[in-house]
Amino acid sequence: MVINMGKKTEELYTKRFEKHFDELRWLYMELYDNGSMFAELCDRMKAFYEERIEALKKLDCEREKRPDWYKKNDMLGMMFYIDNFAGNMKGVASKLDYLEKCHVNYVHLMPFLDTPKGRSDGGYAVSDFRKVQEKLGTMEDLEALTAACHRKNINVCMDFVMNHTSEDHEWAKKARRGDGEYMSRYFFYNNREIPDAYEKTVPQVFPTTAPGNFTWLPEIGHYVMTSFYPYQWDLNYQNPRVFNEMMYNFLYLANRGIDIIRIDAVPYIWKELGTQCRNLKQVHTIVRMMRMIAEIVCPGILLLGEVVMEPEKVVPYFGTVDKPECHMLYNVTTMATTWHTVATRDTRLLKRQLDIVNNLPKEYVFLNYLRCHDDIGWGLDYATLMTEGFGERSHKQYLNDYFQGYAGESVSRGELYNADPITGDARFCGTTASMCGIEKAGFEQDEQAMERAIQMDVMLHAYMFMQSGIPVLYSGDEIGQVNDYTYKEDPDKVQDSRYLHRGAMNWKLAENITDDKTVEGRMFKRLGRLEEIRKSEKVFMTDADTWTMETGDNSVLGIGRAYGKETLLGLFNFSEYNKTARISDEEAAYTDLLSGKMLKAGAVELPPYGFLYLKKA
């Protein structure tokens, strides 16, 4: 239903539009040189603003007045698949009280738009950007869910898959029938000449399970570009119709009450022959235009970029202070390095990477996590590791062996994904709890091992909370949920070991969160205490000063945070042995926020996988 704008809201829209018009037009014309398509975009933007309900417009205005609203120390995220978490969207709405108990105020709903059964890539092969998967509900259910979340001050994030569509999308179906208008929305070639030219410079995303970047369609006698899987056709953003239509989908979804739009596979969006088709300057033009379109129509939303590179290399996706792009980016490399640190008990590489992030401008906000829906790729800083005696191939082999439980006195359990016997590359799958030993200890009924596994799990979360940025939990981690091997019984999932850590939430076990005698109760209580500390201490603000410290032991990581006159030091033992760390400020006194005990600087004792939150007196 279209709502006519009153004079006040029309003036507000005009003010926002005029603020960005010159730059938006300049960038659009530079990219497309098509005035009529730009005029259409402007008309549709206003129409989407008119359709935006008053409650969302009010939220937009509130957030415009507080542009740093998402940078507070109370932000805590959780990500989950809707069906795994609660069956469908109505089920999620019924679990909001549980999310409140978890102190969560930001939920990332994993892909829920319509996808073909058996060819969905976990929901990232979208066949309709304006339809919810039937098993999960309807668009009306989504609107009801986002409204219910807003009443509890919970923000909602969703994936926006811009790089490609499913081969079952309406555009792809018409293209497959030879409709030139729709073929031009993808990359079609009737012989191998241009595809072969692309293959010379474009890396393969999945060389084992989906080799090559093109798929042959015999029924039409053409190749189509498919960077990820054969059923995911890359969109051609050199066509302004593609950009416009995808922006209309973006605004449509924003108007359903979404607060954070996660842009999937951002670096891949623009393709150009003779390049790697990664991180091209036109990608930044598109993201910048997207940011401005949002600030005109729905300024209350945030853009979250999925850019899988080292922190210093993802920085361009934040844009500049004057011309910002993404509000937030994932800290992928630090996540992988964290698990390297677990396997080696050596914090030196992790410390270097944290120093890089800590030295970036405080305006940059990273999302930090231990585990997510995806596998772990070992994209580490091997140039540095080689100076410390690590070889790239041998170390990747060690990490995969370690986390499968085969090496290094490991207690981890998990499986490989996309293992390539020729290159030795592989990615790893498993839940946080299973990687910390909770699965193994439970299977062996070893209570001493279980306590140590829980301690390691909690220590890793405590360390993650100390990082610069916003922490995000993966659903089930709050109760120590382990790997789910039942995916092997599902013919649609058995070939994809990532489903090992995408198991359904075990609500029967979640009933134990108040029972300290259970694994679930112990995990939930300890994480809850950390979350309460984080919400109550200003040093956890996103823009706090953050640094690493020398501790005198490579197994112990030291992190400091300061905000105003308050200082907090964190010490984290990444080994299974008792350790002594040193705090250099010999005159200072500290309060351990977990135990309430006072201690002086100097030598500090840490048990296996122990940690301390020390507030300076």
TORTOR-905289 format. One record per residue (C-alpha): x, y, z; residue in three letters. Coordinates in Angstrom, 3 decimals, decimal comma. Layout:
% residues N
((X Y Z) ALA)
...
This chain:
% residues 617
((0,000 0,000 0,000) MET)
((1,402 3,378 -1,001) VAL)
((1,318 6,031 1,702) ILE)
((1,154 9,654 0,532) ASN)
((3,915 11,723 2,046) MET)
((3,017 14,587 4,316) GLY)
((4,770 17,919 3,897) LYS)
((7,233 17,256 6,748) LYS)
((8,316 13,822 5,526) THR)
((8,550 15,028 1,937) GLU)
((10,831 17,862 3,035) GLU)
((12,958 15,342 4,943) LEU)
((13,221 13,107 1,891) TYR)
((14,093 16,066 -0,339) THR)
((16,818 17,154 2,073) LYS)
((18,385 13,689 2,063) ARG)
((18,043 13,382 -1,708) PHE)
((19,619 16,756 -2,423) GLU)
((22,515 15,988 -0,069) LYS)
((23,558 13,001 -2,182) HIS)
((22,177 13,817 -5,634) PHE)
((25,274 15,312 -7,252) ASP)
((27,627 12,528 -6,182) GLU)
((25,092 9,777 -6,898) LEU)
((24,447 11,111 -10,401) ARG)
((28,159 11,584 -11,066) TRP)
((29,000 7,998 -10,071) LEU)
((26,040 6,516 -11,922) TYR)
((26,792 8,389 -15,128) MET)
((30,499 7,588 -14,856) GLU)
((29,626 3,891 -14,622) LEU)
((26,687 3,699 -17,029) TYR)
((26,321 7,000 -18,923) ASP)
((22,564 6,444 -19,011) ASN)
((20,439 9,401 -17,887) GLY)
((17,064 7,737 -18,421) SER)
((18,016 4,772 -16,224) MET)
((19,276 7,152 -13,554) PHE)
((15,991 9,089 -13,691) ALA)
((14,087 5,815 -13,289) GLU)
((16,230 4,924 -10,265) LEU)
((15,448 8,279 -8,633) CYS)
((11,714 7,876 -9,245) ASP)
((11,687 4,398 -7,761) ARG)
((13,691 5,499 -4,741) MET)
((11,015 8,034 -3,896) LYS)
((8,309 5,416 -4,371) ALA)
((10,059 3,061 -1,940) PHE)
((10,325 5,884 0,575) TYR)
((6,594 6,527 0,237) GLU)
((5,925 2,837 0,869) GLU)
((8,110 2,737 3,988) ARG)
((5,873 2,488 7,059) ILE)
((5,856 5,232 9,674) GLU)
((7,407 3,066 12,388) ALA)
((10,480 2,491 10,208) LEU)
((10,673 6,165 9,216) LYS)
((10,593 7,078 12,899) LYS)
((13,408 4,602 13,584) LEU)
((15,365 6,124 10,685) ASP)
((15,094 9,572 12,234) CYS)
((16,155 8,339 15,669) GLU)
((19,225 6,662 14,219) ARG)
((20,133 9,689 12,119) GLU)
((20,338 11,640 15,373) LYS)
((22,548 8,907 16,882) ARG)
((24,730 7,730 13,977) PRO)
((26,939 5,694 16,326) ASP)
((23,985 3,762 17,755) TRP)
((25,486 0,399 16,720) TYR)
((28,897 1,075 18,285) LYS)
((27,829 0,718 21,916) LYS)
((29,120 -1,862 24,375) ASN)
((25,738 -3,580 24,612) ASP)
((25,810 -4,860 21,011) MET)
((25,905 -8,649 20,838) LEU)
((24,943 -10,653 17,786) GLY)
((23,776 -14,181 17,103) MET)
((23,465 -15,872 13,727) MET)
((21,307 -18,860 12,848) PHE)
((19,353 -20,636 10,167) TYR)
((15,663 -20,023 10,788) ILE)
((14,598 -23,651 10,301) ASP)
((17,446 -24,971 12,454) ASN)
((16,763 -22,465 15,201) PHE)
((12,988 -22,561 15,475) ALA)
((11,363 -24,167 12,424) GLY)
((10,069 -21,007 10,759) ASN)
((9,741 -17,255 11,242) MET)
((6,814 -17,565 13,615) LYS)
((8,924 -19,992 15,619) GLY)
((11,747 -17,434 15,824) VAL)
((9,260 -14,842 17,067) ALA)
((8,300 -17,259 19,845) SER)
((11,958 -17,545 20,918) LYS)
((12,694 -13,838 21,390) LEU)
((12,565 -14,190 25,177) ASP)
((15,340 -16,780 24,916) TYR)
((17,417 -14,376 22,804) LEU)
((16,941 -11,731 25,489) GLU)
((18,269 -14,194 28,083) LYS)
((21,318 -14,560 25,840) CYS)
((21,744 -10,746 25,956) HIS)
((21,445 -10,777 22,151) VAL)
((20,176 -7,610 20,454) ASN)
((21,266 -8,345 16,902) TYR)
((20,122 -11,477 15,051) VAL)
((21,466 -12,516 11,680) HIS)
((18,825 -14,588 9,929) LEU)
((20,755 -16,821 7,550) MET)
((19,453 -16,882 3,936) PRO)
((15,696 -17,287 3,878) PHE)
((14,709 -16,149 0,397) LEU)
((13,336 -18,652 -2,103) ASP)
((15,885 -21,190 -3,374) THR)
((15,625 -24,482 -5,327) PRO)
((15,705 -27,652 -3,255) LYS)
((19,027 -29,435 -3,591) GLY)
((20,651 -26,499 -5,434) ARG)
((20,522 -23,776 -2,824) SER)
((24,140 -23,536 -1,580) ASP)
((22,760 -23,066 1,906) GLY)
((20,344 -20,382 0,667) GLY)
((22,834 -18,388 -1,423) TYR)
((21,281 -19,374 -4,759) ALA)
((18,245 -17,068 -4,733) VAL)
((15,430 -17,751 -7,187) SER)
((13,159 -14,932 -5,977) ASP)
((14,327 -11,886 -4,008) PHE)
((10,787 -11,074 -2,937) ARG)
((9,629 -14,445 -1,703) LYS)
((10,430 -16,311 1,506) VAL)
((11,070 -20,055 1,339) GLN)
((7,655 -21,619 1,874) GLU)
((8,837 -23,812 4,733) LYS)
((9,995 -20,679 6,587) LEU)
((6,926 -18,482 6,107) GLY)
((5,918 -15,459 4,083) THR)
((6,956 -11,844 3,623) MET)
((4,135 -10,946 6,012) GLU)
((5,719 -13,281 8,582) ASP)
((9,045 -11,524 8,050) LEU)
((7,467 -8,131 8,664) GLU)
((5,762 -9,446 11,801) ALA)
((9,074 -10,879 13,029) LEU)
((11,072 -7,690 12,452) THR)
((8,351 -5,658 14,179) ALA)
((8,408 -8,035 17,164) ALA)
((12,201 -7,785 17,298) CYS)
((12,052 -3,985 17,226) HIS)
((9,657 -3,995 20,180) ARG)
((12,399 -5,797 22,122) LYS)
((15,175 -3,571 20,705) ASN)
((16,587 -6,452 18,687) ILE)
((18,073 -5,600 15,293) ASN)
((17,598 -7,942 12,342) VAL)
((20,253 -8,756 9,738) CYS)
((19,726 -10,625 6,458) MET)
((21,865 -11,712 3,517) ASP)
((21,539 -9,847 0,227) PHE)
((23,120 -12,008 -2,470) VAL)
((24,120 -9,458 -5,121) MET)
((26,732 -11,339 -7,121) ASN)
((24,523 -14,003 -8,648) HIS)
((21,072 -15,552 -8,899) THR)
((19,915 -19,133 -8,992) SER)
((19,504 -20,666 -12,423) GLU)
((15,828 -20,941 -11,404) ASP)
((15,423 -17,166 -11,091) HIS)
((12,916 -15,632 -13,514) GLU)
((15,718 -13,786 -15,325) TRP)
((17,763 -16,949 -15,739) ALA)
((14,808 -18,926 -17,047) LYS)
((14,164 -16,301 -19,720) LYS)
((17,860 -16,132 -20,555) ALA)
((17,968 -19,914 -20,942) ARG)
((15,167 -19,602 -23,499) ARG)
((17,376 -17,271 -25,544) GLY)
((15,808 -13,931 -24,583) ASP)
((18,565 -11,435 -25,361) GLY)
((17,332 -8,856 -22,824) GLU)
((17,803 -11,362 -20,003) TYR)
((20,939 -12,976 -21,400) MET)
((22,500 -9,508 -21,140) SER)
((21,904 -9,587 -17,385) ARG)
((24,427 -12,433 -17,125) TYR)
((27,644 -13,340 -18,963) PHE)
((26,804 -15,528 -21,979) PHE)
((29,234 -16,675 -24,687) TYR)
((28,625 -19,016 -27,618) ASN)
((32,215 -20,306 -27,747) ASN)
((35,207 -20,822 -25,458) ARG)
((37,285 -17,865 -26,625) GLU)
((36,244 -15,294 -23,999) ILE)
((35,637 -17,840 -21,187) PRO)
((39,149 -19,169 -21,772) ASP)
((40,517 -15,626 -21,618) ALA)
((38,779 -15,118 -18,259) TYR)
((40,124 -18,422 -16,938) GLU)
((43,700 -17,210 -17,495) LYS)
((43,379 -14,530 -14,801) THR)
((40,372 -15,425 -12,622) VAL)
((41,028 -17,739 -9,622) PRO)
((38,647 -20,601 -8,920) GLN)
((36,496 -20,355 -5,805) VAL)
((35,852 -24,096 -5,417) PHE)
((38,458 -25,846 -7,600) PRO)
((37,551 -29,294 -6,255) THR)
((33,753 -29,274 -6,091) THR)
((33,046 -26,672 -8,783) ALA)
((36,103 -26,259 -11,031) PRO)
((36,237 -23,449 -13,556) GLY)
((34,309 -20,192 -13,790) ASN)
((31,899 -21,106 -16,603) PHE)
((29,168 -23,686 -17,184) THR)
((28,111 -25,071 -20,586) TRP)
((24,371 -24,986 -21,332) LEU)
((23,832 -27,474 -24,199) PRO)
((20,166 -26,598 -24,669) GLU)
((21,083 -23,056 -25,653) ILE)
((24,606 -23,622 -26,960) GLY)
((26,204 -21,057 -24,654) HIS)
((28,557 -20,817 -21,720) TYR)
((27,448 -18,788 -18,688) VAL)
((29,717 -17,402 -15,980) MET)
((29,323 -19,274 -12,683) THR)
((32,065 -18,252 -10,240) SER)
((30,671 -20,300 -7,363) PHE)
((28,516 -23,258 -8,431) TYR)
((27,041 -24,172 -11,861) PRO)
((23,545 -23,331 -10,630) TYR)
((24,577 -19,811 -9,509) GLN)
((24,808 -17,462 -12,496) TRP)
((26,920 -14,323 -12,072) ASP)
((25,056 -11,061 -12,659) LEU)
((26,443 -8,549 -15,141) ASN)
((26,648 -5,203 -13,350) TYR)
((27,935 -3,566 -16,510) GLN)
((24,238 -3,570 -17,433) ASN)
((22,489 -0,665 -15,608) PRO)
((19,233 -2,638 -15,619) ARG)
((20,878 -5,179 -13,321) VAL)
((22,042 -2,508 -10,893) PHE)
((18,654 -0,766 -10,836) ASN)
((16,627 -3,925 -10,351) GLU)
((18,909 -5,197 -7,599) MET)
((18,629 -1,845 -5,827) MET)
((14,845 -2,144 -6,023) TYR)
((15,124 -5,586 -4,407) ASN)
((17,430 -4,107 -1,771) PHE)
((14,949 -1,341 -0,907) LEU)
((12,024 -3,756 -0,937) TYR)
((13,758 -5,919 1,670) LEU)
((14,793 -2,892 3,736) ALA)
((11,134 -1,905 3,843) ASN)
((10,261 -5,251 5,417) ARG)
((11,989 -4,017 8,578) GLY)
((15,545 -5,268 8,057) ILE)
((18,146 -3,282 10,026) ASP)
((21,400 -4,715 8,665) ILE)
((21,903 -5,803 5,055) ILE)
((24,797 -8,244 4,705) ARG)
((26,185 -7,900 1,197) ILE)
((27,349 -11,357 0,198) ASP)
((30,611 -11,832 -1,754) ALA)
((31,152 -8,084 -2,226) VAL)
((34,557 -8,229 -3,994) PRO)
((33,170 -10,357 -6,837) TYR)
((30,397 -8,010 -8,006) ILE)
((32,183 -6,419 -10,991) TRP)
((33,733 -8,563 -13,745) LYS)
((36,309 -7,331 -16,238) GLU)
((38,317 -9,338 -18,764) LEU)
((42,041 -9,439 -18,080) GLY)
((41,647 -9,063 -14,301) THR)
((41,072 -11,394 -11,358) GLN)
((37,484 -10,096 -11,183) CYS)
((38,073 -9,308 -7,529) ARG)
((38,118 -5,973 -5,705) ASN)
((37,869 -3,837 -8,835) LEU)
((37,299 -0,103 -8,428) LYS)
((33,777 -0,398 -9,869) GLN)
((32,812 -2,555 -6,879) VAL)
((33,494 0,426 -4,625) HIS)
((31,436 2,675 -6,907) THR)
((28,496 0,267 -6,589) ILE)
((28,780 -0,055 -2,806) VAL)
((29,134 3,720 -2,425) ARG)
((25,983 4,263 -4,510) MET)
((24,205 1,645 -2,452) MET)
((25,199 3,465 0,745) ARG)
((23,838 6,761 -0,596) MET)
((20,605 5,167 -1,809) ILE)
((20,118 3,751 1,684) ALA)
((20,867 7,102 3,344) GLU)
((18,216 8,726 1,147) ILE)
((15,429 6,137 1,453) VAL)
((16,110 4,178 4,660) CYS)
((18,980 5,772 6,618) PRO)
((18,372 3,621 9,681) GLY)
((19,870 0,528 8,072) ILE)
((23,495 -0,626 8,079) LEU)
((25,546 -2,228 5,315) LEU)
((27,661 -5,202 6,393) LEU)
((30,222 -6,367 3,849) GLY)
((31,401 -9,943 3,487) GLU)
((35,003 -9,426 2,389) VAL)
((37,255 -12,411 3,076) VAL)
((40,714 -10,832 3,289) MET)
((43,185 -9,591 5,876) GLU)
((41,937 -6,641 7,978) PRO)
((44,309 -4,129 6,388) GLU)
((43,163 -5,206 2,894) LYS)
((39,437 -4,971 3,608) VAL)
((39,766 -1,368 4,798) VAL)
((38,876 0,149 1,370) PRO)
((35,386 -1,314 1,777) TYR)
((34,751 1,080 4,657) PHE)
((35,257 3,920 2,164) GLY)
((36,407 7,237 3,577) THR)
((35,044 9,579 6,231) VAL)
((33,593 11,807 3,486) ASP)
((32,475 8,973 1,223) LYS)
((31,692 5,942 3,378) PRO)
((30,773 2,546 1,965) GLU)
((30,106 -0,330 4,398) CYS)
((29,279 0,413 8,041) HIS)
((30,763 -2,897 9,193) MET)
((32,992 -5,689 7,882) LEU)
((33,825 -9,191 9,074) TYR)
((37,166 -9,876 10,744) ASN)
((37,685 -13,186 8,956) VAL)
((41,463 -13,486 9,125) THR)
((41,606 -12,935 12,879) THR)
((39,052 -15,716 13,326) MET)
((41,211 -18,173 11,388) ALA)
((44,350 -17,025 13,210) THR)
((42,586 -17,574 16,537) THR)
((42,224 -21,266 15,745) TRP)
((45,831 -21,396 14,517) HIS)
((46,719 -20,060 17,972) THR)
((44,677 -22,804 19,655) VAL)
((46,505 -25,462 17,642) ALA)
((50,006 -24,039 18,157) THR)
((49,618 -22,478 21,629) ARG)
((51,584 -19,572 20,136) ASP)
((49,980 -16,108 20,216) THR)
((52,621 -14,195 18,223) ARG)
((50,813 -14,133 14,856) LEU)
((47,484 -13,354 16,518) LEU)
((49,071 -10,487 18,415) LYS)
((50,455 -9,013 15,181) ARG)
((47,057 -9,160 13,516) GLN)
((45,280 -7,624 16,475) LEU)
((47,846 -4,804 16,412) ASP)
((46,942 -4,110 12,780) ILE)
((43,223 -3,909 13,584) VAL)
((43,822 -1,846 16,710) ASN)
((45,814 0,714 14,743) ASN)
((43,032 1,294 12,206) LEU)
((40,749 4,340 12,643) PRO)
((38,142 3,876 15,377) LYS)
((35,385 4,655 12,850) GLU)
((35,943 1,193 11,378) TYR)
((33,745 -1,455 12,973) VAL)
((34,569 -5,145 12,608) PHE)
((32,312 -8,065 13,443) LEU)
((34,235 -10,679 15,409) ASN)
((33,310 -14,331 15,739) TYR)
((34,718 -17,732 16,603) LEU)
((32,494 -19,780 14,321) ARG)
((29,830 -19,105 11,736) CYS)
((27,797 -21,031 9,147) HIS)
((30,836 -21,390 6,879) ASP)
((33,977 -23,469 6,905) ASP)
((37,342 -22,208 8,163) ILE)
((39,862 -21,515 5,418) GLY)
((43,481 -21,288 6,521) TRP)
((44,214 -17,944 4,857) GLY)
((46,949 -17,037 7,324) LEU)
((49,920 -14,701 7,080) ASP)
((52,354 -17,329 5,838) TYR)
((55,055 -14,788 5,028) ALA)
((55,309 -14,087 8,751) THR)
((54,844 -17,725 9,768) LEU)
((57,717 -18,807 7,527) MET)
((60,088 -16,562 9,477) THR)
((59,040 -18,515 12,566) GLU)
((59,734 -21,901 10,995) GLY)
((56,294 -22,758 9,608) PHE)
((55,927 -23,983 6,007) GLY)
((52,629 -23,135 4,307) GLU)
((51,616 -26,568 3,042) ARG)
((52,909 -28,452 6,065) SER)
((51,206 -26,051 8,463) HIS)
((47,868 -26,288 6,666) LYS)
((48,206 -30,066 6,899) GLN)
((48,973 -29,794 10,617) TYR)
((45,957 -27,553 11,273) LEU)
((43,601 -29,885 9,430) ASN)
((45,052 -32,914 11,218) ASP)
((44,915 -31,120 14,561) TYR)
((41,276 -30,117 14,334) PHE)
((40,249 -33,550 13,106) GLN)
((41,876 -34,845 16,294) GLY)
((44,871 -36,543 14,678) TYR)
((47,825 -34,386 15,805) ALA)
((49,234 -32,093 18,456) GLY)
((47,489 -33,801 21,416) GLU)
((44,248 -32,393 20,031) SER)
((40,852 -32,781 21,658) VAL)
((39,055 -31,330 18,620) SER)
((36,575 -33,137 16,384) ARG)
((35,444 -32,117 12,893) GLY)
((35,706 -32,774 9,162) GLU)
((37,333 -31,292 6,074) LEU)
((35,532 -29,471 3,267) TYR)
((36,769 -29,129 -0,319) ASN)
((39,962 -31,046 0,335) ALA)
((42,340 -30,925 -2,639) ASP)
((44,913 -33,742 -2,539) PRO)
((47,061 -32,053 -5,192) ILE)
((47,524 -28,662 -3,539) THR)
((46,984 -29,901 0,006) GLY)
((44,393 -27,170 0,555) ASP)
((41,280 -27,907 2,572) ALA)
((38,840 -26,064 4,784) ARG)
((37,638 -27,185 8,175) PHE)
((34,145 -27,712 9,584) CYS)
((33,076 -28,031 13,203) GLY)
((31,318 -26,192 16,021) THR)
((33,202 -24,176 18,621) THR)
((32,309 -26,729 21,298) ALA)
((33,537 -29,709 19,277) SER)
((36,759 -27,890 18,372) MET)
((37,327 -27,180 22,080) CYS)
((36,885 -30,816 23,118) GLY)
((33,351 -30,836 24,532) ILE)
((32,273 -33,505 22,025) GLU)
((35,225 -35,776 22,826) LYS)
((34,886 -35,352 26,588) ALA)
((31,158 -36,070 26,440) GLY)
((31,663 -39,202 24,351) PHE)
((34,320 -40,463 26,748) GLU)
((32,368 -39,409 29,856) GLN)
((35,493 -37,704 31,177) ASP)
((34,446 -34,974 33,616) GLU)
((37,938 -33,560 34,075) GLN)
((38,356 -33,269 30,301) ALA)
((34,898 -31,729 30,060) MET)
((35,711 -28,986 32,542) GLU)
((38,889 -28,158 30,654) ARG)
((36,992 -28,097 27,325) ALA)
((34,350 -25,761 28,742) ILE)
((37,105 -23,558 30,148) GLN)
((38,777 -23,333 26,735) MET)
((35,456 -22,486 25,076) ASP)
((34,661 -19,745 27,599) VAL)
((38,217 -18,356 27,427) MET)
((37,932 -17,992 23,644) LEU)
((34,659 -16,100 24,015) HIS)
((36,191 -13,876 26,696) ALA)
((39,075 -13,088 24,349) TYR)
((36,649 -12,405 21,453) MET)
((34,737 -9,926 23,624) PHE)
((37,998 -8,017 24,185) MET)
((38,644 -7,550 20,464) GLN)
((37,920 -4,226 18,802) SER)
((34,421 -4,435 17,327) GLY)
((31,136 -6,289 17,845) ILE)
((31,047 -9,953 18,931) PRO)
((28,709 -12,407 17,217) VAL)
((27,771 -15,851 18,523) LEU)
((26,742 -18,783 16,369) TYR)
((23,483 -20,287 17,590) SER)
((24,135 -23,212 19,911) GLY)
((27,537 -21,958 21,044) ASP)
((25,908 -20,467 24,126) GLU)
((25,064 -23,992 25,321) ILE)
((28,126 -25,801 23,954) GLY)
((26,308 -27,573 21,142) GLN)
((28,498 -30,110 19,325) VAL)
((28,746 -31,362 15,738) ASN)
((25,646 -32,845 14,116) ASP)
((26,531 -35,841 11,947) TYR)
((22,955 -36,500 10,805) THR)
((23,579 -34,452 7,662) TYR)
((25,113 -37,644 6,219) LYS)
((21,628 -39,155 6,166) GLU)
((20,211 -36,365 3,964) ASP)
((20,891 -36,825 0,223) PRO)
((20,673 -33,051 -0,305) ASP)
((23,355 -32,382 2,323) LYS)
((25,637 -35,406 2,434) VAL)
((28,138 -33,934 -0,054) GLN)
((28,541 -30,726 1,957) ASP)
((30,349 -31,228 5,263) SER)
((29,555 -27,631 6,309) ARG)
((26,236 -29,019 7,530) TYR)
((28,248 -30,671 10,307) LEU)
((28,138 -27,366 12,206) HIS)
((24,747 -26,295 10,862) ARG)
((22,782 -28,661 13,057) GLY)
((19,355 -27,887 14,466) ALA)
((19,201 -26,090 17,804) MET)
((18,672 -28,694 20,522) ASN)
((15,925 -27,085 22,591) TRP)
((15,792 -30,114 24,889) LYS)
((19,369 -29,406 25,948) LEU)
((18,641 -25,663 26,084) ALA)
((16,203 -26,391 28,921) GLU)
((19,292 -27,054 31,046) ASN)
((20,582 -23,483 30,990) ILE)
((19,659 -22,968 34,658) THR)
((21,216 -26,274 35,784) ASP)
((24,859 -25,734 36,802) ASP)
((25,465 -29,479 36,778) LYS)
((25,015 -29,674 33,003) THR)
((27,338 -28,613 30,207) VAL)
((24,623 -26,310 28,903) GLU)
((24,111 -24,662 32,279) GLY)
((27,806 -24,159 32,887) ARG)
((28,410 -22,672 29,426) MET)
((25,337 -20,433 29,529) PHE)
((26,071 -19,082 33,002) LYS)
((29,737 -18,317 32,309) ARG)
((29,056 -16,673 28,957) LEU)
((26,192 -14,744 30,520) GLY)
((28,535 -13,337 33,136) ARG)
((30,948 -12,184 30,418) LEU)
((28,092 -10,551 28,525) GLU)
((26,934 -8,710 31,649) GLU)
((30,455 -7,409 32,253) ILE)
((30,720 -6,240 28,668) ARG)
((27,423 -4,336 28,887) LYS)
((28,371 -2,669 32,165) SER)
((31,923 -1,550 31,365) GLU)
((32,477 1,438 29,042) LYS)
((35,891 0,089 27,975) VAL)
((33,991 -2,286 25,695) PHE)
((32,680 0,567 23,543) MET)
((33,632 0,010 19,901) THR)
((35,677 3,211 19,776) ASP)
((37,685 2,454 22,922) ALA)
((41,461 2,431 22,689) ASP)
((42,623 -1,164 22,289) THR)
((46,131 -2,635 22,277) TRP)
((48,063 -5,825 22,901) THR)
((50,606 -6,293 25,688) MET)
((53,761 -8,292 26,220) GLU)
((53,111 -11,008 28,779) THR)
((56,476 -12,793 28,925) GLY)
((54,993 -16,031 27,572) ASP)
((54,034 -16,726 23,946) ASN)
((51,123 -18,890 25,109) SER)
((49,473 -15,960 26,902) VAL)
((47,785 -13,157 25,003) LEU)
((47,436 -9,778 26,663) GLY)
((44,888 -7,185 25,511) ILE)
((44,276 -3,754 27,019) GLY)
((41,258 -1,473 26,575) ARG)
((40,759 2,099 27,771) ALA)
((37,819 4,471 27,594) TYR)
((37,996 7,793 29,346) GLY)
((39,701 7,194 32,684) LYS)
((38,880 3,482 32,812) GLU)
((41,377 0,750 31,870) THR)
((40,844 -2,989 31,574) LEU)
((43,496 -5,638 30,911) LEU)
((42,703 -9,111 29,626) GLY)
((45,027 -12,098 29,946) LEU)
((44,269 -15,310 28,028) PHE)
((46,144 -18,593 28,358) ASN)
((45,957 -20,481 25,041) PHE)
((47,620 -23,585 26,463) SER)
((46,645 -26,579 28,571) GLU)
((49,386 -25,799 31,102) TYR)
((49,695 -23,488 34,077) ASN)
((51,317 -20,241 32,982) LYS)
((52,788 -17,142 34,596) THR)
((52,218 -13,836 32,821) ALA)
((53,631 -10,451 33,741) ARG)
((51,904 -7,058 33,877) ILE)
((54,591 -4,404 33,508) SER)
((52,948 -1,594 35,516) ASP)
((54,359 -2,754 38,853) GLU)
((52,701 -0,001 40,911) GLU)
((49,159 -0,572 39,720) ALA)
((46,413 -2,498 41,492) ALA)
((43,604 -4,318 39,701) TYR)
((40,250 -5,908 40,424) THR)
((39,431 -9,171 38,690) ASP)
((35,914 -8,518 37,395) LEU)
((35,039 -12,222 37,445) LEU)
((36,072 -13,082 41,003) SER)
((36,084 -9,622 42,591) GLY)
((39,574 -10,259 43,979) LYS)
((42,221 -7,535 44,145) MET)
((45,727 -8,144 42,843) LEU)
((48,850 -6,171 42,117) LYS)
((50,700 -5,972 38,858) ALA)
((53,697 -8,193 38,289) GLY)
((53,594 -11,977 38,030) ALA)
((50,075 -13,320 37,470) VAL)
((49,244 -17,023 37,574) GLU)
((46,869 -18,497 34,984) LEU)
((45,534 -22,075 35,049) PRO)
((45,114 -24,074 31,808) PRO)
((42,984 -21,997 29,413) TYR)
((42,517 -19,502 32,211) GLY)
((41,806 -15,829 31,700) PHE)
((41,415 -12,639 33,703) LEU)
((39,538 -9,377 33,207) TYR)
((41,575 -6,932 35,301) LEU)
((40,139 -3,473 35,912) LYS)
((42,660 -0,888 36,978) LYS)
((41,876 0,554 40,398) ALA)
